[in-house]
């Protein structure tokens, strides 16, 4: 089956110069409506976003959301008309992953999470494992997070696996080869687009060192394409990140 997946860090805060959450929400919806993804993973979803999500997306998508302590979340969405959720869960990127806990973030000490869902195609019966995360900072923390996610993916089951998120690292970081020892970077084998995915609303001042959002897959998934969703609206952005759209064949 062919699957379109979007990962988007939607920015948790209200920012100045036309970038409050309320101002950015219609821009985000315009992009997501245009690309019509089968599965979506958000990062940095805060309470103000949850009200917007309920209004804008839950007619079309089913959602799984578990808040961190902050209370931030990395919710997962799947099309109601295409998938049934067979199982779902969350684990914490820490030494006690089954308990809400901080751990793998050397800079901010946030309670980092990975959320997952096993999705079954209503027509074909095929299943896939979708995982969505937001890494902390520091080589040690990121490497532990990568290895934990790979371990958990295997424990959940022998499924075609898709992992998306804001990884707060680029291909030059020490943890990137750890991730690619477990998974394939869709961008690296398709578009090879090293432009930044984090821009902070000032794209021209940011270098490729800020390509930090990824879609990874295991060997049961064939990468087809990836596109950075870099649309702006009269010079304004939907987030301080660009989203990424990955087309995959299961």
KETI-755035 format. One record per residue (C-alpha): residue in one letter; x, y, z; residue number from 0. Coordinates in Angstrom, 3 decimals. Example, Ala and Ser with C-alpha at 12.3 -4.5 7.8 and 13.67 -1.06 7.14 Angstrom:
<recs>
[rec 'A'; [12.300; -4.500; 7.800]; 0],
[rec 'S'; [13.670; -1.060; 7.140]; 1],
</recs>
This chain:
<recs>
[rec 'X'; [0.000; 0.000; 0.000]; 0],
[rec 'X'; [1.041; 3.597; -0.620]; 1],
[rec 'X'; [1.059; 5.930; 2.371]; 2],
[rec 'X'; [1.561; 9.686; 2.702]; 3],
[rec 'X'; [2.993; 10.797; 6.042]; 4],
[rec 'X'; [3.508; 14.346; 7.332]; 5],
[rec 'X'; [5.652; 15.299; 10.312]; 6],
[rec 'X'; [5.302; 18.859; 11.583]; 7],
[rec 'X'; [6.677; 20.645; 14.649]; 8],
[rec 'X'; [3.849; 23.150; 15.089]; 9],
[rec 'X'; [5.604; 25.388; 17.665]; 10],
[rec 'X'; [4.198; 25.441; 21.183]; 11],
[rec 'X'; [4.304; 29.210; 21.850]; 12],
[rec 'X'; [2.627; 32.424; 20.772]; 13],
[rec 'X'; [5.226; 34.463; 18.884]; 14],
[rec 'X'; [5.314; 38.074; 17.717]; 15],
[rec 'X'; [4.885; 39.633; 14.272]; 16],
[rec 'X'; [1.925; 37.587; 13.103]; 17],
[rec 'X'; [3.030; 34.255; 14.544]; 18],
[rec 'X'; [0.681; 33.608; 17.420]; 19],
[rec 'X'; [-0.898; 30.155; 17.512]; 20],
[rec 'X'; [-4.272; 31.606; 16.445]; 21],
[rec 'X'; [-2.672; 33.354; 13.468]; 22],
[rec 'X'; [-0.608; 30.343; 12.446]; 23],
[rec 'X'; [-3.381; 27.751; 12.737]; 24],
[rec 'X'; [-5.153; 28.600; 9.420]; 25],
[rec 'X'; [-1.801; 28.463; 7.594]; 26],
[rec 'X'; [-1.083; 25.023; 9.001]; 27],
[rec 'X'; [-4.554; 23.820; 8.029]; 28],
[rec 'X'; [-4.145; 25.152; 4.475]; 29],
[rec 'X'; [-0.972; 23.102; 4.041]; 30],
[rec 'X'; [-2.396; 19.941; 5.568]; 31],
[rec 'X'; [-5.587; 20.221; 3.517]; 32],
[rec 'X'; [-3.531; 20.606; 0.340]; 33],
[rec 'X'; [-1.398; 17.502; 0.884]; 34],
[rec 'X'; [-4.111; 15.295; 2.394]; 35],
[rec 'X'; [-1.802; 12.955; 4.322]; 36],
[rec 'X'; [-2.891; 9.530; 5.517]; 37],
[rec 'X'; [-0.923; 9.840; 8.779]; 38],
[rec 'X'; [0.321; 12.948; 10.597]; 39],
[rec 'X'; [2.649; 13.418; 13.551]; 40],
[rec 'X'; [2.835; 16.767; 15.357]; 41],
[rec 'X'; [5.469; 17.872; 17.834]; 42],
[rec 'X'; [5.164; 20.693; 20.407]; 43],
[rec 'X'; [1.391; 20.426; 20.672]; 44],
[rec 'X'; [0.273; 22.518; 23.654]; 45],
[rec 'X'; [-3.176; 23.051; 25.184]; 46],
[rec 'X'; [-3.993; 26.017; 22.914]; 47],
[rec 'X'; [-3.348; 23.793; 19.915]; 48],
[rec 'X'; [-5.591; 21.029; 21.225]; 49],
[rec 'X'; [-8.683; 23.260; 20.934]; 50],
[rec 'X'; [-7.792; 24.093; 17.336]; 51],
[rec 'X'; [-7.101; 20.452; 16.482]; 52],
[rec 'X'; [-10.508; 19.406; 17.771]; 53],
[rec 'X'; [-12.185; 21.952; 15.481]; 54],
[rec 'X'; [-9.999; 21.583; 12.380]; 55],
[rec 'X'; [-8.940; 17.937; 12.123]; 56],
[rec 'X'; [-10.997; 15.455; 14.087]; 57],
[rec 'X'; [-13.765; 15.138; 11.513]; 58],
[rec 'X'; [-11.262; 13.548; 9.146]; 59],
[rec 'X'; [-8.642; 12.084; 11.479]; 60],
[rec 'X'; [-8.629; 10.009; 14.603]; 61],
[rec 'X'; [-6.065; 11.192; 17.151]; 62],
[rec 'X'; [-3.953; 9.653; 19.882]; 63],
[rec 'X'; [-2.516; 12.180; 22.329]; 64],
[rec 'X'; [-0.775; 11.776; 25.684]; 65],
[rec 'X'; [0.534; 14.911; 27.372]; 66],
[rec 'X'; [3.988; 15.265; 28.810]; 67],
[rec 'X'; [4.422; 16.893; 32.213]; 68],
[rec 'X'; [4.720; 20.356; 30.541]; 69],
[rec 'X'; [1.871; 19.607; 29.240]; 70],
[rec 'X'; [3.232; 19.243; 25.700]; 71],
[rec 'X'; [2.534; 16.291; 23.407]; 72],
[rec 'X'; [3.476; 14.555; 20.145]; 73],
[rec 'X'; [0.039; 13.467; 18.904]; 74],
[rec 'X'; [-0.556; 10.988; 16.096]; 75],
[rec 'X'; [-3.381; 11.316; 13.537]; 76],
[rec 'X'; [-4.664; 8.777; 11.032]; 77],
[rec 'X'; [-7.460; 8.956; 8.477]; 78],
[rec 'X'; [-10.650; 7.488; 9.857]; 79],
[rec 'X'; [-11.771; 6.296; 6.447]; 80],
[rec 'X'; [-8.563; 4.359; 5.803]; 81],
[rec 'X'; [-7.186; 2.926; 9.054]; 82],
[rec 'X'; [-8.285; 1.171; 12.196]; 83],
[rec 'X'; [-5.992; 1.473; 15.199]; 84],
[rec 'X'; [-5.125; -2.027; 16.429]; 85],
[rec 'X'; [-2.975; -0.911; 19.360]; 86],
[rec 'X'; [-1.273; 2.231; 20.615]; 87],
[rec 'X'; [0.968; 3.440; 23.403]; 88],
[rec 'X'; [3.568; 5.850; 24.679]; 89],
[rec 'X'; [6.945; 5.487; 26.334]; 90],
[rec 'X'; [9.264; 8.016; 27.889]; 91],
[rec 'X'; [12.787; 8.620; 26.630]; 92],
[rec 'X'; [14.403; 7.795; 29.931]; 93],
[rec 'X'; [15.803; 4.895; 31.937]; 94],
[rec 'X'; [12.243; 4.236; 33.168]; 95],
[rec 'X'; [10.356; 4.364; 29.848]; 96],
[rec 'X'; [7.088; 2.935; 31.137]; 97],
[rec 'X'; [6.706; 5.646; 33.790]; 98],
[rec 'X'; [6.253; 9.365; 33.098]; 99],
[rec 'X'; [9.807; 10.512; 33.655]; 100],
[rec 'X'; [12.550; 12.815; 32.492]; 101],
[rec 'X'; [15.903; 11.552; 31.430]; 102],
[rec 'X'; [17.234; 11.808; 27.917]; 103],
[rec 'X'; [17.641; 15.584; 27.547]; 104],
[rec 'X'; [20.945; 17.011; 28.717]; 105],
[rec 'X'; [19.985; 20.654; 28.109]; 106],
[rec 'X'; [16.349; 21.308; 29.033]; 107],
[rec 'X'; [15.567; 18.134; 31.029]; 108],
[rec 'X'; [12.111; 17.879; 29.458]; 109],
[rec 'X'; [9.988; 14.769; 29.753]; 110],
[rec 'X'; [10.615; 13.509; 26.206]; 111],
[rec 'X'; [8.300; 10.877; 24.717]; 112],
[rec 'X'; [7.707; 8.580; 21.790]; 113],
[rec 'X'; [4.123; 7.777; 20.828]; 114],
[rec 'X'; [3.155; 4.851; 18.610]; 115],
[rec 'X'; [0.177; 3.252; 16.924]; 116],
[rec 'X'; [-0.349; 0.042; 14.953]; 117],
[rec 'X'; [-2.604; 0.982; 12.042]; 118],
[rec 'X'; [-4.535; -1.519; 9.927]; 119],
[rec 'X'; [-5.656; -0.622; 6.421]; 120],
[rec 'X'; [-9.425; -1.118; 6.242]; 121],
[rec 'X'; [-9.305; -2.410; 2.655]; 122],
[rec 'X'; [-6.186; -4.579; 2.502]; 123],
[rec 'X'; [-5.782; -5.635; 6.126]; 124],
[rec 'X'; [-2.094; -4.669; 5.989]; 125],
[rec 'X'; [-0.642; -3.188; 9.172]; 126],
[rec 'X'; [2.127; -0.727; 9.942]; 127],
[rec 'X'; [3.722; 0.689; 13.059]; 128],
[rec 'X'; [3.877; 4.469; 13.187]; 129],
[rec 'X'; [6.046; 6.182; 15.813]; 130],
[rec 'X'; [6.336; 9.920; 16.496]; 131],
[rec 'X'; [8.831; 11.628; 18.794]; 132],
[rec 'X'; [10.675; 14.812; 19.794]; 133],
[rec 'X'; [14.250; 14.254; 20.947]; 134],
[rec 'X'; [16.052; 16.180; 23.656]; 135],
[rec 'X'; [19.538; 17.612; 23.375]; 136],
[rec 'X'; [23.030; 16.195; 23.865]; 137],
[rec 'X'; [24.840; 13.355; 22.123]; 138],
[rec 'X'; [24.401; 10.917; 24.993]; 139],
[rec 'X'; [20.700; 11.693; 25.438]; 140],
[rec 'X'; [19.991; 11.454; 21.720]; 141],
[rec 'X'; [21.903; 8.190; 21.296]; 142],
[rec 'X'; [20.051; 6.600; 24.196]; 143],
[rec 'X'; [16.757; 7.807; 22.699]; 144],
[rec 'X'; [17.582; 6.342; 19.289]; 145],
[rec 'X'; [18.534; 2.962; 20.703]; 146],
[rec 'X'; [15.492; 2.838; 22.980]; 147],
[rec 'X'; [13.111; 3.579; 20.105]; 148],
[rec 'X'; [14.725; 0.921; 17.900]; 149],
[rec 'X'; [14.476; -1.601; 20.744]; 150],
[rec 'X'; [10.843; -0.767; 21.448]; 151],
[rec 'X'; [9.898; -0.951; 17.779]; 152],
[rec 'X'; [11.147; -4.551; 17.648]; 153],
[rec 'X'; [9.383; -5.393; 20.907]; 154],
[rec 'X'; [6.067; -4.026; 19.633]; 155],
[rec 'X'; [6.210; -6.388; 16.674]; 156],
[rec 'X'; [7.594; -7.287; 13.282]; 157],
[rec 'X'; [5.799; -4.518; 11.397]; 158],
[rec 'X'; [6.665; -2.147; 8.591]; 159],
[rec 'X'; [7.765; 0.792; 10.726]; 160],
[rec 'X'; [7.720; 4.548; 10.165]; 161],
[rec 'X'; [9.385; 6.909; 12.659]; 162],
[rec 'X'; [8.942; 10.670; 12.399]; 163],
[rec 'X'; [9.823; 13.623; 14.555]; 164],
[rec 'X'; [11.891; 16.623; 15.461]; 165],
[rec 'X'; [15.176; 14.959; 16.366]; 166],
[rec 'X'; [17.104; 18.136; 17.260]; 167],
[rec 'X'; [20.077; 16.797; 15.331]; 168],
[rec 'X'; [21.412; 16.945; 11.788]; 169],
[rec 'X'; [23.218; 14.301; 9.709]; 170],
[rec 'X'; [26.505; 15.681; 11.051]; 171],
[rec 'X'; [25.647; 14.748; 14.653]; 172],
[rec 'X'; [26.999; 11.644; 16.384]; 173],
[rec 'X'; [23.543; 10.113; 16.819]; 174],
[rec 'X'; [22.552; 10.257; 13.148]; 175],
[rec 'X'; [24.628; 7.145; 12.243]; 176],
[rec 'X'; [23.036; 5.395; 15.206]; 177],
[rec 'X'; [19.584; 6.149; 13.817]; 178],
[rec 'X'; [20.578; 5.047; 10.319]; 179],
[rec 'X'; [21.999; 1.791; 11.683]; 180],
[rec 'X'; [18.429; 0.959; 12.696]; 181],
[rec 'X'; [16.402; 2.824; 10.057]; 182],
[rec 'X'; [16.642; 4.444; 6.609]; 183],
[rec 'X'; [16.390; 8.225; 6.321]; 184],
[rec 'X'; [13.759; 8.803; 3.617]; 185],
[rec 'X'; [15.259; 12.137; 2.590]; 186],
[rec 'X'; [18.760; 10.655; 2.217]; 187],
[rec 'X'; [17.610; 8.110; -0.356]; 188],
[rec 'X'; [15.064; 10.269; -2.212]; 189],
[rec 'X'; [15.153; 14.079; -2.324]; 190],
[rec 'X'; [18.584; 14.534; -0.700]; 191],
[rec 'X'; [17.386; 18.018; 0.293]; 192],
[rec 'X'; [19.646; 19.389; 3.041]; 193],
[rec 'X'; [17.841; 22.703; 3.421]; 194],
[rec 'X'; [16.817; 23.590; 6.985]; 195],
[rec 'X'; [13.578; 22.297; 8.416]; 196],
[rec 'X'; [13.944; 24.665; 11.379]; 197],
[rec 'X'; [14.003; 28.322; 10.326]; 198],
[rec 'X'; [12.869; 30.287; 13.378]; 199],
[rec 'X'; [10.795; 32.545; 11.066]; 200],
[rec 'X'; [14.006; 33.895; 9.505]; 201],
[rec 'X'; [14.906; 31.444; 6.760]; 202],
[rec 'X'; [17.626; 33.538; 5.120]; 203],
[rec 'X'; [19.669; 33.632; 8.316]; 204],
[rec 'X'; [19.566; 29.872; 8.917]; 205],
[rec 'X'; [21.950; 27.332; 7.385]; 206],
[rec 'X'; [21.545; 23.686; 6.474]; 207],
[rec 'X'; [22.817; 22.861; 9.970]; 208],
[rec 'X'; [19.162; 23.132; 10.968]; 209],
[rec 'X'; [17.849; 20.179; 8.974]; 210],
[rec 'X'; [16.534; 18.449; 12.089]; 211],
[rec 'X'; [13.153; 16.924; 11.144]; 212],
[rec 'X'; [13.144; 13.432; 9.661]; 213],
[rec 'X'; [11.129; 10.455; 8.542]; 214],
[rec 'X'; [12.873; 7.120; 9.088]; 215],
[rec 'X'; [11.647; 3.691; 7.981]; 216],
[rec 'X'; [12.689; 0.087; 8.497]; 217],
[rec 'X'; [13.516; -2.413; 5.751]; 218],
[rec 'X'; [9.860; -3.372; 5.270]; 219],
[rec 'X'; [9.095; 0.103; 3.897]; 220],
[rec 'X'; [10.259; 1.523; 0.560]; 221],
[rec 'X'; [10.883; 5.293; 0.481]; 222],
[rec 'X'; [9.348; 6.927; -2.617]; 223],
[rec 'X'; [9.785; 10.675; -2.100]; 224],
[rec 'X'; [10.092; 13.474; 0.429]; 225],
[rec 'X'; [9.240; 17.162; 0.209]; 226],
[rec 'X'; [9.917; 20.007; 2.636]; 227],
[rec 'X'; [6.634; 21.889; 3.112]; 228],
[rec 'X'; [8.054; 25.405; 2.878]; 229],
[rec 'X'; [4.943; 27.392; 1.991]; 230],
[rec 'X'; [4.542; 30.869; 3.473]; 231],
[rec 'X'; [1.515; 33.162; 3.546]; 232],
[rec 'X'; [2.267; 36.807; 2.731]; 233],
[rec 'X'; [5.653; 36.300; 4.340]; 234],
[rec 'X'; [4.231; 34.589; 7.431]; 235],
[rec 'X'; [4.771; 30.989; 8.500]; 236],
[rec 'X'; [2.642; 28.179; 9.972]; 237],
[rec 'X'; [5.440; 27.358; 12.447]; 238],
[rec 'X'; [9.101; 27.993; 13.183]; 239],
[rec 'X'; [9.719; 24.635; 11.456]; 240],
[rec 'X'; [8.775; 23.437; 8.015]; 241],
[rec 'X'; [6.851; 20.207; 7.838]; 242],
[rec 'X'; [8.030; 17.231; 5.801]; 243],
[rec 'X'; [5.866; 15.056; 3.548]; 244],
[rec 'X'; [7.083; 11.515; 2.900]; 245],
[rec 'X'; [5.537; 9.148; 0.371]; 246],
[rec 'X'; [6.127; 5.515; 1.210]; 247],
[rec 'X'; [5.312; 2.090; -0.174]; 248],
[rec 'X'; [4.537; -0.625; 2.339]; 249],
</recs>
